[in-house]
Amino acid sequence: METAGRRWIRIPRYTGLVWLLGALLVPLGHRLALAPWWGRSTAGALVASGAVALAVVTALAYGVVPVRRAVPICRTARGRWGWAVVVFCGGTAGLMAGAGARRAGALDVGGALSRAALCGVPYALVAAVFIPGVAVRLVSGVALLGVVAYGTAVTHRARQAEEVRTLMSGTSLARRELVLPDPPAGYRMDEGHGDLADDHFGVRYVYIGAGRERPDVVCTVGRVSGGGDGPGDRHRGRITEAVRTRGDGRRAVVLTCHRDGLRLTVTAHGAPRTWRGPDPLDAVDRDELRRMLRKARTATDGQVLRALRRPVA
């Protein structure tokens, strides 16, 4: 019967071998797939990547033979090949998540040697999940999921930030000036119908609540003429209210607030003169509109993209 001491010796040898194979072969495969002799040939790079993947799986399947007793599934040839495929796929997913975090600037991996060493870590973590024992599997599984979750989240945020920067290329507003309030009670953002022009950012909120119909609410933010020292900032934080009538007889409640060189405006439009039913404007909650202005804050990248990009069906 295998003693506990021998078992705990085999575990680091087993995971160490997997780490070494990942640290040696994965960076080499990456360089081969991006080698200049492929030129712009995508097919050539894919063939090279496939060959490298097969080489890594083969090396894993045979490289773990000396310590196959550490993992029961590796005691047969068929089991080793299945294990090797799972370790390669899971480790590659973890590696891609880490690479995304590095490209986003959230992970400093140092020079070439440290990058190569880290390439083997996700593969070793996946391999450790196959080791019998609740403690080992729990620690390695949590660590692997943490790497994937962190890398995926950071990569997603970086892509959102880059898309927002692209959308803002035609405006003079700064990123911090894209201000949004939370939707009023019973409303939701009208996604994909926002407006980002040279000097203002606008979002519409539509009513989805029950009961009497209420008007759409439009929130816009723009710079006050003259910047932060302009006349608008003399009444910083003060909310003014006005009721205006358009040419078609439609009334509108307009609330305005000046803050940090910005003019925030919330407008609720009533029904046109030809409307036969009760005017939705009569049901507008002015206190809720004031709360919108008081609670408005810089929008997140996700909010900006939801406002400006029509959601994918």
N, C-alpha and C positions, 0 to 999 in steps of 0.2 A: 504493500500500500504506500502511496506517495505521502511523504511527510509534509507538514505545513511549511517548513523551512524551504524545502525544494520547490514547492509551489510558488512561494513568494519570490524565489530567485528566477523562476521561469517567466513570471509576469513581466518584469522590466526587460528581460531579454527578448521576449515576444514583441512587446510594444516598441522596444528600441530598434528591432530589426525593421518593423513597419515604418517607423519614423525615418530611419536611414534610407530606405528605399524611396520614400516620398521626397526626402531632402535632396537626393542625388538625381533621381530620374525625372521628377516633375519640372524643375528649372531647365534641365537639359532638353526635355521635350518642348517646353515653351520656346526656347531659343531656336530649335529646329523648325517648329511650325511657323515662326516669324522670320526665318532665314531669308536674306535678300534674293537668293537664287529663284525663289518662287515668284518673284515679281509681284504682279497684281492678280495672279492666278488663285482664285478662291478654292478651286478644286484641288490644286496642289497642296495648299495649306491644310485642307480638310483631310486629304490622304495622309499627310504627315502626322496630323493630330490623331487620326485613327490608329496609325501604326504605333505611335508613342503610347496611346491608351492600351493597346494590346500588349505592348512590351511591359508596361507597368503591372497590368493584371497578371501576366505570366510570371513576372518577378515576384509578385506577392504570393501567387499560388505555390511556387517552389521555394521561395526564400523563407517561408515560415515552417518548412518541414522540420528543421532541427528542434523546434520547440512546439511541435504540434500538440503535445500533451496538455499545454496550457489552455487549449480551446478544443472541446470535444468535436465540433463540426469539422475541424481540420484533420481529423484522423483518417479520413478517406479522401481519395483523389477528387471525387465529385464534390464532396463538401468543401474542399479547399478552393476549387474553382468558383463555386457559388459564393463562398466567403470573400474571395478576392474581388469579385465583381461588386459586391455590396460595399466593401471597404473603399474601392476605387470611386464608386459613384457618390457615396456619402462624403468621403474626404474631399472630392472635387467640389461638391456643393459648399462645404465649409471654406475651402480655399477661395472660391469665387466670392463668397460673402466677405472674407477678409480683404481680398483684392479691391472690392468695391469700396470698403471703408478706407483703404489706403488712398485710392484715387480721389475720394471725397475730402482727404486731408485730415480725417479723424483718427488715423492710425499711423504712427511713425515706426517703421520697421528697420530703420538703419540701412547699412550697406548691403552688398551682394551676399556676403556670407550669412548675415542674420536673416535676410530674406529667404535664402535657401533653407536654412534651419527651420524657419517657421512654416515652410511649405510642407514639411513632414508632420506637423502637429495635428492637423485635422484628420489625417489618415490614421495616426496612432490613436486618436480619441475614438474614432469609429471602431477600430480593432479592439479597443479595450471594452467596448460594449458587449463583445462576445465572450468575455472572460466570466466563468461562473462566479457567483457571489453578488449579493445585492448591493453592497457598499461600492464595489468597483464599478458596477454597471450604472449605479445611480450617479456617482461623481462624474464619470466620463460622459454619460448621456446629458447631464445638466450642462457640463462644460461645452459640449458640442452644440447643443441647442442655443446656448448663450452666444457662441461665436456666430452661428448662422443668423440668429435674430438680430444681434447688434449690427452685423455687417449689412444685412438686408435693410434695416431701418435707416442706417446712415446713408446707404447708397440711394434709397428712395428720397430722402430729404435733399440730398445733393442734386438729384435730377430735378426735383421740384424747384429748387433755388435757381438752377440754371435756366429752366423754362421761364420762370418769372423774370429773370434778367433779360431774356430774349424778348419777352412781351413788353418790357419797359424801355426797349431801345428807342422807341418813338415818342417818349414822353420826357418832360423836364422834371417831373416829380421824383423825389428821392424815395428809396424803398420804405423808409420809416414813415413817409407821408401817405402811404396806402392804408388809410384808416377805415375801419368798419365797425359798426355797432352789432351787437347780437340781434337776431331777428325779434321783432315784437311778439308778444304772446299771441299764439294762434297763427303765426306767419312762418314762412320758410323762404330761403333765398331762391330767387328765380335764376337757377344755374344756367350758365352759358349765355346770358343776355346782359352781362355787365358791360361797362364802357370805360376804356382807359385811353384818354386822349392826351394831347400835349400838356394840358394844364389842369385836368381834373380826372377823378376816378369815381365812377358811379355804379351803384348796385340797386336792383329792384327786389322788393319782398312782396310775395303774393300771399293772400289769406287762404288758409286751408282749414280753419276752425269751423265749428258748428254754429248754428244760429244765424242771426242776421248778417247779410253780406257786408263786407267792409272793403274800403278802397285799397288798391295797391299803394305801397309806400316806396318812395325812391330816396336813397341816401347818396349824396354827392359830397366830395371833398376836393377842395382846390386851394391854391395859395391866395392869401390876401394881397391885394395890390400894395407894393412897397415892402413886402416881406414881414418879418417879425416885428418891426418897429412901425408898421403902418397904422392907420387910424382904426382899423378893425380890432386891434389888440388893446385898445383903450378899455374895451368892455370884455376883457378876457374872461371866458367861462360863463358870461351872461347869455341867457337864451332869450331870443326875441321871437315873437309870434306874429304872423300876419295872415289875413284871409284875402286871397286875390281871386278875381273873376276874369276868366278868359273870354275871348270873343264869341265862343260858342255857348257861353253861359255857364260853363263848368267852373265850379269853385275849387279852390285848392287851399289847404292849410299848410303854411310854410313856417318851419321853425329853423332858426339859424343860431349858430354858436361859433365864436372865434376862439382859437386855441393854438398857441405856438406857431403863429404865422399862417394858420390854416383856417379856412372857412368851411364848417360842416353844416350841411343843409339837409333837412328831412322834409319831404313833401308828400302829402296825401291828396290825391286828386279825386274830386267828386264826379258825379255823372253829368253828361251833357244835358242841355236844356230839353232835348227831345225824349229824355228818359222818363218813362211813365211811373215807375215804381218809386219807393222811398230812396232818397239820395244816400248812398253808402257813407258819404262823408259825415253824415249826422251821427254815425255810430263810431267814429274814430275816437280812440282813447288818447287824448292829448298828453296825459301823464306818462303813458307808455312811450310816446314819441320823445318826450323830454328825457326819459330814462335812456333811450337810445343814444341821444347826444352826450349825456353825461358819462355813459359807460363805453363810448366808442374808444377803440384802441387799435394799434397797428395790426393789420390782418396777418395771419400766418400764410405761408406759401400755399398751403392746401386751400385756404379760403379764397385767395386771389385766383387760383386756377379754377376752382369751382365757379366763381363768379364770371370768369371770362371765357372758359372753355365749355362748350356744350358737352354734357356727359355722354360717354360712349354707351350705345344701346347694348 
